[in-house]
């Protein structure tokens, strides 16, 4: 769906490209986490219904959604950010749980790397329009780090016990 006002010119101010380093750092953080965790730790609970692997599958899902929005926006030449049902996480939970843990980690990393590269090379005017809607659309590190913090907290609480 094209958002109201998305047909307008990009903001006069150029986009702050610091998101590139932030996104790369979050991807590297995810890579280090996936490399150091055992299979048992990938199954460790994170919150009431999630595991580390489900968290990584969740990240991969939302990264793929961002990639799709980039494709649609670039194709249309204007912001195209399709709405999703607010219950998508709950509906997707059984599917994410069915993904083998190492596969969840690999998918999350592959998708984050693809998204990092895509965002880095993305047309500035369209990137600015996406950023104007929400910096989380561009600074993917915000979403990644939120969940990686939860994973670290869950794993560290196990270690302390």
C-alpha positions as CSV (number, residue, x, y, z in Angstrom):
1,X,0.0,0.0,0.0
2,X,1.3,3.4,-0.8
3,X,1.2,5.6,2.3
4,X,-0.4,9.0,2.2
5,X,2.1,11.6,1.1
6,X,4.6,9.0,-0.1
7,X,4.3,10.4,-3.6
8,X,5.9,13.7,-2.4
9,X,9.6,14.6,-2.9
10,X,12.1,13.2,-0.4
11,X,13.0,15.4,2.5
12,X,15.5,18.1,1.7
13,X,17.8,16.8,4.4
14,X,19.9,13.8,3.2
15,X,19.6,10.6,5.1
16,X,22.1,9.9,7.9
17,X,24.1,6.9,6.5
18,X,25.2,5.9,10.0
19,X,22.6,3.1,9.8
20,X,25.0,1.2,7.6
21,X,27.5,0.7,10.4
22,X,24.7,0.1,13.0
23,X,23.1,-2.6,10.8
24,X,26.4,-4.3,10.1
25,X,27.3,-4.3,13.8
26,X,23.9,-5.9,14.7
27,X,24.5,-8.6,11.9
28,X,27.9,-9.3,13.3
29,X,26.5,-9.5,16.8
30,X,24.0,-12.1,15.5
31,X,26.7,-14.0,13.7
32,X,28.8,-14.2,16.9
33,X,25.8,-15.3,19.0
34,X,24.8,-18.0,16.5
35,X,28.4,-19.2,16.3
36,X,28.9,-19.5,20.1
37,X,25.6,-21.0,21.1
38,X,25.2,-24.8,21.4
39,X,22.2,-26.6,20.0
40,X,20.8,-26.8,23.5
41,X,21.2,-23.0,24.0
42,X,19.4,-22.4,20.7
43,X,16.4,-24.2,22.2
44,X,16.7,-22.1,25.5
45,X,13.5,-20.2,26.4
46,X,13.3,-16.5,25.7
47,X,10.2,-15.3,27.4
48,X,7.1,-17.4,27.8
49,X,6.7,-18.9,24.4
50,X,9.8,-18.2,22.4
51,X,13.2,-19.8,22.2
52,X,16.5,-18.4,20.9
53,X,15.9,-20.2,17.6
54,X,12.3,-18.8,17.4
55,X,13.7,-15.3,18.1
56,X,16.2,-15.7,15.2
57,X,13.4,-17.0,12.9
58,X,11.3,-14.0,13.9
59,X,14.2,-11.7,13.0
60,X,14.5,-13.4,9.7
61,X,10.8,-13.0,9.0
62,X,10.8,-9.2,9.6
63,X,14.1,-8.8,7.7
64,X,12.4,-10.5,4.7
65,X,9.4,-8.2,5.1
66,X,11.8,-5.2,5.0
67,X,13.4,-6.6,1.8
68,X,10.0,-7.0,0.2
69,X,9.1,-3.4,1.1
70,X,12.4,-2.2,-0.4
71,X,11.6,-4.1,-3.6
72,X,8.1,-2.7,-3.8
73,X,9.1,0.8,-3.0
74,X,11.9,0.8,-5.6
75,X,9.6,-0.7,-8.2
76,X,6.9,1.8,-7.6
77,X,9.3,4.8,-7.1
78,X,7.3,5.7,-3.9
79,X,7.1,4.2,-0.5
80,X,5.1,0.9,-0.5
81,X,4.9,-0.5,3.0
82,X,2.1,-3.1,3.0
83,X,0.2,-3.4,6.3
84,X,0.3,-6.6,8.2
85,X,-2.1,-8.0,10.7
86,X,-0.9,-7.2,14.2
87,X,-1.2,-10.8,15.2
88,X,1.5,-12.0,12.7
89,X,3.9,-13.0,15.4
90,X,1.4,-15.1,17.2
91,X,0.2,-16.7,14.0
92,X,3.8,-17.4,12.8
93,X,5.0,-18.8,16.1
94,X,4.2,-22.5,15.3
95,X,5.9,-22.1,11.9
96,X,9.0,-20.6,13.5
97,X,9.1,-23.3,16.1
98,X,9.2,-25.9,13.4
99,X,12.3,-24.5,11.9
100,X,15.4,-26.4,13.0
101,X,17.4,-24.2,15.3
102,X,20.6,-24.0,13.3
103,X,18.5,-23.3,10.2
104,X,16.8,-20.4,12.0
105,X,20.2,-18.9,12.8
106,X,21.4,-19.3,9.2
107,X,18.2,-17.8,7.7
108,X,18.4,-14.9,10.1
109,X,22.0,-14.2,9.2
110,X,21.6,-14.7,5.5
111,X,18.6,-12.4,5.4
112,X,20.2,-9.7,7.6
113,X,23.3,-9.7,5.3
114,X,21.1,-9.4,2.2
115,X,19.2,-6.6,3.8
116,X,22.3,-4.7,5.0
117,X,23.7,-4.8,1.4
118,X,20.4,-3.8,-0.1
119,X,19.9,-0.8,2.3
120,X,23.5,0.3,1.8
121,X,23.0,0.6,-2.0
122,X,19.4,1.7,-1.9
123,X,18.4,5.0,-3.7
124,X,18.8,7.8,-1.2
125,X,15.5,9.6,-2.0
126,X,13.5,6.4,-1.4
127,X,15.5,5.5,1.6
128,X,14.8,8.9,3.1
129,X,11.1,8.5,2.5
130,X,11.2,5.1,4.3
131,X,13.2,6.6,7.2
132,X,10.7,9.5,7.5
133,X,7.9,6.9,8.1
134,X,10.0,5.1,10.7
135,X,13.7,4.9,11.3
136,X,13.2,1.2,12.2
137,X,12.6,0.5,8.5
138,X,16.2,1.6,7.7
139,X,18.1,1.1,11.0
140,X,17.3,-2.6,11.2
141,X,19.8,-2.8,14.1
142,X,17.0,-1.4,16.3
143,X,14.9,-4.5,15.8
144,X,17.8,-6.9,15.8
145,X,19.4,-5.6,18.9
146,X,16.1,-5.5,20.8
147,X,15.8,-9.3,20.3
148,X,19.5,-10.1,20.7
149,X,19.4,-8.3,24.0
150,X,16.5,-10.5,25.1
151,X,18.5,-13.6,23.9
152,X,21.6,-12.5,25.8
153,X,19.6,-11.9,28.9
154,X,17.9,-15.3,28.7
155,X,21.2,-17.1,28.1
156,X,23.0,-15.2,30.8
157,X,20.3,-15.9,33.4
158,X,20.7,-19.6,32.7
159,X,24.5,-19.3,33.1
160,X,24.1,-17.5,36.5
161,X,21.8,-20.3,37.9
